[in-house]
Amino acid sequence: MINFDVEREKMVRRQLKGRDITNQKVLNAMQAVPREKFVKDGMEDRAYHDSALPIGADQTISQPYVVALTIQALDPGEEDVILDIGTGSGYAAAVAAEIANSVMSVERIESLYNFAKSNLEEAGITNVQLRHGDGSRGWPEHAPYDGIMVAAASSDVPESLKDQLKENGKLVIPVGSGLMGQQLRRYTKHEDGSFTQDNIAGVRFVPLVSGKD
């Protein structure tokens, strides 16, 4: 019988603290969220492996380190409203929701939208709202956002996402075409509407796809 609490503690200590995850809020959130509830049935024993895992529809739940790195770059506050593009299994939204006031998450694939909804309910997470739709368009009804995180790569950052970000807000997104040569970047919005760009790390994500209302 796997003790998931022990496995989660090992994951935080070895995969996160053992690398460059230093934000205590992020470490606490990763410790709190039961990743085993966000993987496919039968894969619970691999929930805390240092790797991405398939969740169906040719998509994956990201490696724990990548989720932590993304949220550390976003650095949400407890009053923040975060937009999450590419819900997947709901895991990254759940981790962000442990820190932020609320998370609005958009998933274009209906089967994954339903999967995430079930996972979040099972995990008892109530401050994530889900939408089935085109993530490249964001979720304008709840804009502007304190932060936006994107779990799919784009050759160009969608203007719709930039427009939905608050002044001093941060957008964290993988940029690049193909699986190779992608860079996780943070864009910080300034008062005049300009952005400062920071490169975080090399990553590999599926492409951001538009076209679903």
N, C-alpha and C positions, 0 to 999 in steps of 0.2 A: 504494500500500500504506500503510495507516494505521499509524503508530507509536503504539500504545496507551500505552506508557510516557510518551511526550511529551504525549499528550492528557490523561492522568491528572494529570500534573504541572501542566498548565495549569488543569485543573479545580480542583485544590487551591489553587493560587495566586490564581486570579481569582474563583471562585465561593465559596470558603470563607474563605481569608485575607483576600480583598477585602471580605468582609462582617464578620460578628462571630463567626466560629469561631476561638477562641483556644487551645483545649485542645490541647496538642501531641500527646497520645496519640490524640486523635480525628483530627487531621491526618495523623499517621503511619499510622493504620489505613486512612483513606480513600486514602492514597497506595499502600498495600500491596495492597488488594483489587482484582482485575481486574473492574471493572464490566461489561466487554464479555462476560464469561462468564455474566452474569445477565440478559441481555436476550434477546428472541426472535431466532431465526435470521433473518438479513437486516437486523437493526436495529443491528448492531455499530457501524456508522459514526455512530450517534446516541447511543452509550452515555454520552458525556461532555458531552452537551448539558445546558443549564441548565433541564431540564424533566423531568416525569414521562413515562413511556413505557408503552404498553399491553403487557400480558403474557398476555392471554387471560382469558376468564371475566369480562369487564367489570371487570378489576382492572388496577392499574398498579404498576410499580416507581417508587418515590417519587423526586422530584427529589434530586440529590446533597446539596444544601444542607439539605433537610428531614431527611434521614437523619443528617447530621452534627449538626444542631441538636438532634435528639432524643437522640442518644447523648451529646452534650456536656451536656445537661440531666441525663441519667442519671449521668454521670461514673463509669463502672464502674472498679473496681480489678482488679489482675491475679489476685487470688484469688477474685473474685466469680463467683457463678452467676446468670445473667440469664435471665429468662423473656421470650420474644418472642411477642407475639400478632399473628397475621396474617403468616405467613411470606412469602407472595407468591412472588417469584422466589428468595428466600433471601439477597438482598443485604444488608439491614440486619443480619440475624443474622450474616452473615459479617464485617461490619465490627465489630460488637460482640465477636465471637469473637476478633478480633485483639488485643483489649485484655483481656477477661475470661478467667477460667479455662475457662468453658464456657457455652453458651447452649442452653436448652431452648425449642424453637419449635413453635407450634401453628398449623396451617392447616386451615380447614374445607372447602376446595374440593379434591377429590381430584386433579384434573389439575394444580393448582398445587403441591400436596404432592409429586407425582412430578417436576414441573419443578424445584422447589427441590432435591430430593434429587439429581437429576442434575447440576444446576449446582454444588452444593457439592462433589460428588465430582470434577467436572471441574476445579474450582479448587483441589483438594487440601486442603480445609478439613475437619478431622476432629473438632473439638471443638464441633460443633453437633449436637444430637439433635432429630429431627423427630417430630411426632405429627400424625396426621390426626384432627381432632376439633373440638369447640366451644371456640373460644378464650375466650369469655366466662366459661367455667368454670376457666380456667387449666390448670395441670398439677399437681394437688395431691400426686402421688407424689414429686415432687422439691422440694416446698416445705419451708421458707420460702426466698425468693429475696432476694438483695441488691438487685436492681433488676428492674423490669418495664417493658417498653416495648410500646406498643400502636399498631398501624398501621391503626386503624379508629376512627371517631368514635362516641361514646356520649353520650346525653343525661344519663345518670347513670353514675358509676363503679361497675362491678360489685363488690359486696361480696366476691365470691369472690376477686377479685384483691387487694383490700385485705387480706383474711385471709391470703393466701399471701406477704405481704411481711414481711421481717425488721424488727425494731426498727431505726430509723435508715435503713431502706431507702427507695428512691425509686421512684415509679410515674409514668411519663410517658405521657400519653394525650390525644388530641384530644377535647374535650368540646363538644357542641352538636348540634343536630338540623339536617338538611339540609346542603347543601354550603357554605352561607354562614353566617357568624357563628360558626364553630368556633374554639376557642382551644386551642392546645397547652398543657397544664398539667402541672406537676410537683407531686406529692403526696409529702410526706416524713412517714414514720410515726414517732411518738414512743413513749416507754416505756409511757405510759398508754393506748396504742391510738389516740390522736387524731392528726390530720393537719394539717400546714401546707401551704397551697396557694400556688403561684407561677404566674403567667401568663407563658408564654414567647413566644408569637407567634400571630398569626392564621394558620390553615391550612385546607386543604380535603382531607378524606379521605372514602372511602366509609364507610357505616355499619357498626358492629359488629353482626353477625348471630349469634344463638344458635339452638340447636335441633339440632345435630349431635353425637352422642355420640362 
